[in-house]
Amino acid sequence: MSSLDFLAWSRDVAGRMETALAELLPAKQLPPSRLHDAMRYSTLGGGKRVRAMLVFAAGELADAAVDRLKVAAAAVEMVHAYSLIHDDLPCMDDDVMRRGKPTCHVEFDEATALLAGDALQSLAFQLLAEYRLGDRPESQLKVLQQFALACGSRGMAGGQAIDLDSVGKSLTLPELEHMHILKTGALIRASVTMGAHCGRELSATELEHLDRYAKCVGLAFQVVDDILDEEGDVATLGKTAGKDKAAGKPTYTSLMGLAPARKFAAELLADAHEALSPFDGRATRLRELADFIVQRER
Amino acid sequence: MSSLDFLAWSRDVAGRMETALAELLPAKQLPPSRLHDAMRYSTLGGGKRVRAMLVFAAGELADAAVDRLKVAAAAVEMVHAYSLIHDDLPCMDDDVMRRGKPTCHVEFDEATALLAGDALQSLAFQLLAEYRLGDRPESQLKVLQQFALACGSRGMAGGQAIDLDSVGKSLTLPELEHMHILKTGALIRASVTMGAHCGRELSATELEHLDRYAKCVGLAFQVVDDILDEEGDVATLGKTAGKDKAAGKPTYTSLMGLAPARKFAAELLADAHEALSPFDGRATRLRELADFIVQRER
């Protein structure tokens, strides 16, 4: 896939992911069918698949087999989908639109949405234990542990708790950054680590550089999200715009202003590129992906 | 621990579990502290620890080290606690009392309860990947996969979906059985498998017998639950009694009547003992545990 331009490559990854997810998710006909329908509804046919692209791009760097990357990326996308389902519930962000269609609890019901999220998390771990992803089972257990940590109270779920707790409060920039490092950053870092793990073993230094790249990209992703949310409308975003601001949630744009937030995103992008310096030409996809994340319009 | 009588042994396991869970759960002081507080609140200081006892009893049969069993049992109890937190939410069973104290969303709030459940599931998988539980990492991955399957849409979460869907409907006995085999049975079977896995390798036949035992015990557990729910009151049960019946949920007692349900529980107990026949004297704890599950009064 390395000869494709970025747009073609990203479409290729998105297409592979759709096929892989459709295969790995339980069939709609399989009982309990309403639950399986909800799991498929919220995971298939939408999203930018940024996390899947990060798995593939990091995997390419380590010459990983596509079959392994598909499973790892599917697990990450399932966890991401579960987090969105739960995040959209009335007791959380109470959102009605996601990826251009009604949120899971609107399309189905709250209980089904709750269970669909729960079951997607279980399924992600099931896949990561079921398929051989790395050459050594010991290191697969290690990666699984890191991934679980990234999902839990000291990762994504913890970030969501801090996010909820911050409504109506004035956070400092470091506090906002800490929240996002957990809420979106942890899963993005885990995506990169997992992709790299699927290939030949990288050195500790290489893994460190990759992780620094992932940290910068994760944060840039959120800063750009805030900028788009400030500027955007529902038609472009496929979700309710200006919502965080209206809900009294602190954002980069509300804390820094629009122009400094744009400058910050550009700095993070430069840092992400800098972190890839030891890889020379091997990190082209990761570079392109960082550019895409910062320059996207939705 | 094998020289203790059953009551002393079960107290010993419960005590060990309390200590292990207190150590393995994130400290209350660690941010996000409200989330960690909620996770500890719902996992510590309560419950019969039946699943932990099954892990220990199956582990003893395979001469497993106590340190391994503690981690496996903690993971199972965390998943059980998460399922209760989510099950009690207003969009599910909307329950206000659990284990003799206010449910998680009553004591904290709905969003925190949702995230506490989510993070407990992640933490369970983290522990099962982090600690060495079996002699071979390949077989640990296999057990992890089975455990995840037991948690997901074709296990516990699926059973809850069928349970919700059955409100106000008249299920047949086989349909009710299928629901419980998933809802409570899957995790109980996984507890026994996981405990056995922590020790020396058992033969396929031995594992099959253990699994048949676990199936009978899992179902008996639910039948007895229904009987107690029919007879009991809040003071004895520590949770709202007669609730399932009032909610129009099908139960063994409503479908069979009280006396036939008692007879069915006794038959399942006999089957559970029969399944242990190849183990002779080595399965004493598992036998005592089956008796305890059927003869308990709360």
Chai-1 contact restraints between the chains, C-beta under 6 A:
chainA,res_idxA,chainB,res_idxB,connection_type,confidence,min_distance_angstrom,max_distance_angstrom,comment,restraint_id
A,P26,B,S153,contact,1.0,0.0,6.0,A-B,restraint_1
A,P32,B,G158,contact,1.0,0.0,6.0,A-B,restraint_2
A,P32,B,A161,contact,1.0,0.0,6.0,A-B,restraint_3
A,P32,B,I162,contact,1.0,0.0,6.0,A-B,restraint_4
A,L35,B,S153,contact,1.0,0.0,6.0,A-B,restraint_5
A,L35,B,A161,contact,1.0,0.0,6.0,A-B,restraint_6
A,C91,B,E110,contact,1.0,0.0,6.0,A-B,restraint_7
A,C91,B,A111,contact,1.0,0.0,6.0,A-B,restraint_8
A,M92,B,A111,contact,1.0,0.0,6.0,A-B,restraint_9
A,E110,B,C91,contact,1.0,0.0,6.0,A-B,restraint_10
A,A111,B,C91,contact,1.0,0.0,6.0,A-B,restraint_11
A,A111,B,M92,contact,1.0,0.0,6.0,A-B,restraint_12
A,A111,B,L164,contact,1.0,0.0,6.0,A-B,restraint_13
A,L115,B,A157,contact,1.0,0.0,6.0,A-B,restraint_14
A,L115,B,Q160,contact,1.0,0.0,6.0,A-B,restraint_15
A,L115,B,A161,contact,1.0,0.0,6.0,A-B,restraint_16
A,D118,B,A157,contact,1.0,0.0,6.0,A-B,restraint_17
A,A119,B,G152,contact,1.0,0.0,6.0,A-B,restraint_18
A,A119,B,S153,contact,1.0,0.0,6.0,A-B,restraint_19
A,A119,B,A157,contact,1.0,0.0,6.0,A-B,restraint_20
A,Q121,B,Q121,contact,1.0,0.0,6.0,A-B,restraint_21
A,S122,B,A148,contact,1.0,0.0,6.0,A-B,restraint_22
A,S122,B,C151,contact,1.0,0.0,6.0,A-B,restraint_23
A,S122,B,G152,contact,1.0,0.0,6.0,A-B,restraint_24
A,L123,B,G152,contact,1.0,0.0,6.0,A-B,restraint_25
A,F125,B,F125,contact,1.0,0.0,6.0,A-B,restraint_26
A,F125,B,A148,contact,1.0,0.0,6.0,A-B,restraint_27
A,Q126,B,Q145,contact,1.0,0.0,6.0,A-B,restraint_28
A,Q126,B,A148,contact,1.0,0.0,6.0,A-B,restraint_29
A,Q126,B,L149,contact,1.0,0.0,6.0,A-B,restraint_30
A,A129,B,L141,contact,1.0,0.0,6.0,A-B,restraint_31
A,A129,B,L144,contact,1.0,0.0,6.0,A-B,restraint_32
A,A129,B,Q145,contact,1.0,0.0,6.0,A-B,restraint_33
A,E130,B,Q145,contact,1.0,0.0,6.0,A-B,restraint_34
A,P137,B,P137,contact,1.0,0.0,6.0,A-B,restraint_35
A,P137,B,E138,contact,1.0,0.0,6.0,A-B,restraint_36
A,P137,B,L141,contact,1.0,0.0,6.0,A-B,restraint_37
A,E138,B,P137,contact,1.0,0.0,6.0,A-B,restraint_38
A,L141,B,A129,contact,1.0,0.0,6.0,A-B,restraint_39
A,L141,B,P137,contact,1.0,0.0,6.0,A-B,restraint_40
A,L144,B,A129,contact,1.0,0.0,6.0,A-B,restraint_41
A,Q145,B,Q126,contact,1.0,0.0,6.0,A-B,restraint_42
A,Q145,B,A129,contact,1.0,0.0,6.0,A-B,restraint_43
A,Q145,B,E130,contact,1.0,0.0,6.0,A-B,restraint_44
A,A148,B,S122,contact,1.0,0.0,6.0,A-B,restraint_45
A,A148,B,F125,contact,1.0,0.0,6.0,A-B,restraint_46
A,A148,B,Q126,contact,1.0,0.0,6.0,A-B,restraint_47
A,L149,B,Q126,contact,1.0,0.0,6.0,A-B,restraint_48
A,C151,B,S122,contact,1.0,0.0,6.0,A-B,restraint_49
A,G152,B,A119,contact,1.0,0.0,6.0,A-B,restraint_50
A,G152,B,S122,contact,1.0,0.0,6.0,A-B,restraint_51
A,G152,B,L123,contact,1.0,0.0,6.0,A-B,restraint_52
A,S153,B,P26,contact,1.0,0.0,6.0,A-B,restraint_53
A,S153,B,L35,contact,1.0,0.0,6.0,A-B,restraint_54
A,S153,B,A119,contact,1.0,0.0,6.0,A-B,restraint_55
A,A157,B,L115,contact,1.0,0.0,6.0,A-B,restraint_56
A,A157,B,D118,contact,1.0,0.0,6.0,A-B,restraint_57
A,A157,B,A119,contact,1.0,0.0,6.0,A-B,restraint_58
A,G158,B,P32,contact,1.0,0.0,6.0,A-B,restraint_59
A,Q160,B,L115,contact,1.0,0.0,6.0,A-B,restraint_60
A,A161,B,P32,contact,1.0,0.0,6.0,A-B,restraint_61
A,A161,B,L35,contact,1.0,0.0,6.0,A-B,restraint_62
A,A161,B,L115,contact,1.0,0.0,6.0,A-B,restraint_63
A,I162,B,P32,contact,1.0,0.0,6.0,A-B,restraint_64
A,L164,B,A111,contact,1.0,0.0,6.0,A-B,restraint_65
